[in-house]
Amino acid sequence: MSFFPGRDPQPGDAFACDAIEQLIVPRASDIGGFAVRRALPSARRRLVGPFIFFDRMGPAVLRGGAALDVKPHPHIGLATVTYLFDGRIRHRDSLGTAQVIAPGDVNLMTAGRGIVHSERSPEELRGHPLAISGLQTWLALPDGGEEVAPRFDNTPAAALPVIEAEGVTARVVIGAFHGARSPVRTASDTLYADIRLAAGARVAIPPDAEERAVYVLDGTVEIAGDRFAADRLLVLRAGDEIVVAAPGGAHVMLFGGAALGSPRHIWWNFVSSSKERIEQARQEWRSGRFDIVPGDAEEFVPLPQR
């Protein structure tokens, strides 16, 4: 989840497609019996719009009494977005929130000046095989909004608009896509869409967002004659409509939005335009000055060594 010590992604193979600005191959890490693939940040690409972190969790089934147990840990300067395809996770945070996220729901936690949260398999589901498949992403907060008050928002799957046409099914998670707009509110212009394509289907990615990328979750996609396999991050060239085709069917995540006005630093779970602010957060977590998580205050993730 959000603190996983994933290895840095690496550049992809050479490609000829002019529509692709960058291709990134995520690095996989085994975390408690399931794979997590980290596509952002990478040495070649730090952000796509406000997205500064992109983790693909699973798909996997936890057996033999195994469960997801991400202990309380802090964040500043970002908003986490948890979006599941399978399984359930109970979120608790220092605001007193206790929320089980189900597939298709959106958990948006705005850390702002500071929040602590945990993510665990629900107690009532333990003792049985537990499916887990989904995405966790971080949105860097914009200039002037990094120190806002923390908050938590859950949007159920039923509230998200779905577009269906000619073999394409697209759920608009955040922002607007092909005339449909999500009710999820973010601090800056953000695009996030869950797109499934039947065999032979095509979808046009409009140039509305300043920065755009596609993560191939399943299947193979074709763009301008080049084919790209699953678990590839494709950063799209700005300014043009780009058509994504799926000769044999595919499942992709489209994301991006407006570029930030200034660079961001990222260390552990902290994001900020100021290195000094990150150092302050380090000292506050080390000295116990962050708030506790009601109902989950017995454990915590210690500050890592530099």
C-alpha positions in Angstrom: 0.0 0.0 0.0 1.1 3.6 0.4 4.3 2.9 2.3 5.4 -0.2 0.4 9.2 -0.2 -0.2 8.9 -0.9 -3.9 12.0 -0.7 -6.1 12.4 2.1 -8.6 10.7 1.5 -12.0 13.0 1.2 -15.0 12.9 2.4 -18.6 11.1 0.3 -21.1 12.2 -1.2 -24.4 12.8 1.1 -27.4 9.7 2.0 -29.4 8.9 3.8 -32.6 5.4 5.2 -31.8 5.5 9.0 -31.9 2.3 9.1 -29.8 4.2 7.8 -26.8 6.4 10.2 -25.0 7.8 7.7 -22.5 7.4 4.0 -21.7 8.1 2.8 -18.2 8.3 -0.7 -16.9 7.3 -0.9 -13.2 9.4 -2.9 -10.8 7.6 -5.6 -8.9 8.1 -6.3 -5.1 6.6 -9.2 -3.2 4.8 -7.7 -0.2 3.3 -10.2 2.2 2.5 -12.8 -0.4 1.3 -10.5 -3.3 3.0 -8.4 -5.9 3.1 -4.6 -6.0 4.3 -2.9 -9.2 5.4 0.7 -8.8 5.2 2.8 -12.0 5.7 6.2 -10.5 7.9 7.9 -9.4 10.7 6.8 -11.6 14.1 8.1 -12.5 12.8 9.2 -15.9 9.4 10.5 -14.8 8.4 12.0 -11.5 4.8 13.1 -12.2 2.0 12.8 -14.7 -0.3 15.8 -14.0 -0.7 15.7 -10.2 0.0 11.9 -10.0 3.3 11.4 -8.2 2.9 7.8 -7.1 1.3 4.9 -8.9 1.2 1.3 -7.4 -0.6 -1.7 -8.9 -1.5 -4.1 -6.2 -2.0 -7.8 -7.1 -4.1 -9.4 -8.4 -3.6 -12.1 -5.7 -5.5 -14.2 -3.2 -4.1 -14.3 0.3 -4.5 -17.7 1.9 -3.6 -19.6 5.0 -4.7 -16.9 7.4 -2.7 -14.2 5.6 -4.2 -10.7 5.5 -3.3 -7.1 4.6 -2.0 -5.2 7.6 -0.6 -1.8 6.8 0.0 -0.3 10.2 -0.6 3.4 11.0 1.7 5.7 9.1 1.8 9.4 8.3 1.4 11.6 5.1 1.8 15.2 4.3 1.3 17.3 1.1 -0.7 14.8 -0.9 -4.0 13.1 -1.4 -4.1 9.3 -1.6 -6.6 7.6 -4.0 -7.4 3.9 -3.3 -9.4 2.1 -6.1 -10.0 -1.6 -6.0 -11.0 -4.2 -8.6 -11.4 -7.0 -6.1 -11.3 -7.5 -2.4 -12.0 -5.1 0.5 -9.8 -2.9 2.8 -10.7 -1.2 6.0 -9.3 2.3 6.2 -8.9 4.1 9.5 -7.4 7.5 10.1 -6.5 10.1 12.7 -9.7 12.0 11.8 -11.7 9.1 13.3 -12.7 7.7 9.9 -13.5 4.0 9.7 -14.4 3.0 6.1 -14.4 -0.3 4.2 -13.6 0.3 0.6 -15.3 -2.1 -1.9 -14.4 -2.7 -5.6 -15.3 0.4 -7.7 -15.4 2.8 -4.7 -13.1 5.7 -4.4 -11.3 6.5 -1.2 -9.8 10.0 -1.4 -7.7 11.0 1.7 -6.3 14.5 1.6 -3.3 14.6 3.9 -2.6 18.3 3.7 -0.7 19.4 6.7 -0.7 15.9 8.2 -2.7 12.7 8.7 -2.1 9.2 9.9 -4.0 6.1 8.6 -3.9 2.3 8.5 -5.2 -0.1 5.8 -6.1 -3.6 6.9 -8.2 -6.5 5.8 -11.6 -6.3 7.5 -11.7 -8.4 10.7 -15.0 -10.0 9.7 -13.4 -11.4 6.5 -10.3 -12.9 8.0 -9.8 -16.6 8.2 -10.9 -17.1 4.6 -9.0 -16.6 1.3 -8.8 -12.8 0.7 -8.7 -11.4 -2.8 -6.7 -8.2 -3.5 -6.5 -6.3 -6.7 -6.4 -2.6 -7.2 -4.5 0.7 -7.5 -3.2 3.1 -5.0 -2.1 6.5 -6.3 -0.9 9.8 -4.8 -1.9 13.2 -6.0 0.6 15.9 -5.1 -1.3 18.9 -3.8 -1.0 22.1 -5.8 1.0 25.3 -4.9 -0.8 27.1 -2.1 -2.7 24.0 -1.1 -0.1 21.7 0.4 -1.0 22.6 4.0 -4.8 22.4 3.8 -6.7 20.7 6.6 -6.8 16.9 6.3 -10.0 15.3 5.2 -11.4 12.0 4.0 -14.0 11.3 1.3 -15.5 8.0 0.1 -17.5 7.9 -3.1 -19.4 4.6 -3.8 -19.1 2.9 -7.2 -22.8 3.6 -8.0 -22.1 7.3 -7.9 -19.5 7.2 -10.7 -20.6 7.8 -14.3 -20.1 4.9 -16.7 -19.8 5.3 -20.5 -20.7 2.3 -22.7 -20.2 2.4 -26.5 -19.0 0.1 -29.2 -17.2 -2.4 -27.0 -15.8 0.3 -24.6 -16.9 0.5 -21.0 -15.3 3.5 -19.1 -15.9 4.4 -15.5 -15.0 8.0 -14.8 -13.2 7.9 -11.4 -12.0 11.5 -11.2 -12.5 14.4 -13.6 -14.2 14.3 -17.0 -14.0 12.0 -19.9 -16.1 12.0 -23.1 -18.7 14.3 -21.6 -19.2 12.4 -18.3 -17.9 13.9 -15.1 -17.2 12.2 -11.8 -18.5 13.7 -8.5 -15.1 13.2 -6.8 -13.5 16.6 -6.1 -9.8 17.1 -6.1 -7.6 20.1 -5.4 -6.4 20.5 -9.0 -7.4 19.4 -12.6 -7.2 15.6 -12.5 -8.2 12.8 -14.9 -8.7 9.2 -13.8 -10.7 6.7 -15.8 -11.1 2.9 -15.7 -11.5 1.6 -19.2 -12.3 -1.9 -20.5 -12.1 -2.6 -24.2 -13.6 -5.7 -25.9 -11.6 -7.5 -28.6 -11.3 -5.1 -31.5 -12.6 -2.1 -29.7 -10.9 1.4 -29.8 -11.1 4.4 -27.6 -10.0 8.0 -28.4 -8.1 9.8 -25.6 -8.9 13.5 -26.1 -6.2 16.1 -25.6 -8.1 17.9 -22.9 -5.7 17.0 -20.0 -2.3 18.8 -20.1 -0.5 15.5 -19.2 -1.9 12.0 -19.8 -0.7 8.4 -19.3 -2.2 4.9 -19.7 -1.3 2.0 -17.5 -2.1 -1.4 -19.2 -3.6 -3.6 -16.5 -4.5 -6.6 -18.7 -4.3 -7.5 -22.3 -2.4 -5.8 -25.1 -3.0 -2.4 -26.5 -2.1 -0.9 -29.9 -1.3 2.8 -30.4 -0.3 4.1 -33.9 0.7 0.6 -35.0 2.9 -0.3 -31.9 1.7 -2.9 -29.4 2.2 -2.7 -25.7 1.8 -5.6 -23.2 0.3 -5.5 -19.7 2.1 -3.8 -16.8 3.5 -1.0 -19.0 3.0 2.7 -18.2 2.6 4.7 -21.4 3.0 8.5 -21.1 1.2 10.0 -24.0 2.4 12.9 -26.1 0.6 16.2 -25.2 -1.7 18.1 -27.5 -3.1 15.4 -29.8 -6.0 13.0 -29.7 -4.6 9.5 -29.4 -6.5 6.3 -30.2 -5.9 3.2 -28.0 -7.0 -0.1 -29.7 -7.3 -3.6 -28.1 -7.0 -6.3 -30.8 -7.7 -9.0 -28.2 -9.4 -7.0 -25.5 -7.7 -5.0 -22.7 -8.2 -3.2 -19.4 -6.4 0.1 -18.9 -6.3 3.0 -16.5 -6.1 6.5 -18.0 -4.7 9.2 -15.7 -3.2 12.7 -15.7 -4.2 16.3 -15.4 -2.7 19.7 -15.0 1.0 19.9 -14.4 2.1 21.3 -11.1 3.5 24.8 -10.9 6.7 23.8 -9.1 8.8 20.7 -8.4 7.9 18.3 -5.6 10.2 16.4 -3.3 9.1 12.9 -2.1 10.6 11.0 0.8 8.9 8.0 2.3 5.2 9.0 2.7 5.9 12.7 2.6 5.5 15.0 -0.5 6.3 18.7 -0.5 7.7 21.6 -2.5 10.0 22.2 0.5 12.8 19.9 1.7 12.6 21.7 5.0 8.9 20.8 5.4 9.7 17.1 4.8 12.5 17.3 7.4 10.0 18.8 9.9 7.5 15.9 9.2 10.3 13.4 9.8 11.0 14.9 13.2 7.3 15.1 14.1 6.8 11.4 13.3 9.9 10.4 15.1 8.9 12.3 18.2 5.2 11.2 18.2 3.7 14.5 17.4 1.3 13.2 14.7 -2.2 12.3 15.9 -3.1 8.7 16.6 -5.6 6.5 14.7 -8.7 5.8 16.9 -9.3 2.0 17.0 -5.8 1.3 15.7 -3.4 3.0 18.1 -1.3 0.1 19.3 1.0 -0.3 16.3 2.8 2.1 13.9 5.3 2.0 11.1 8.6 3.4 12.4 10.5 6.1 10.5 12.8 4.4 8.0 16.5 5.0 8.1 17.7 7.5 5.4 
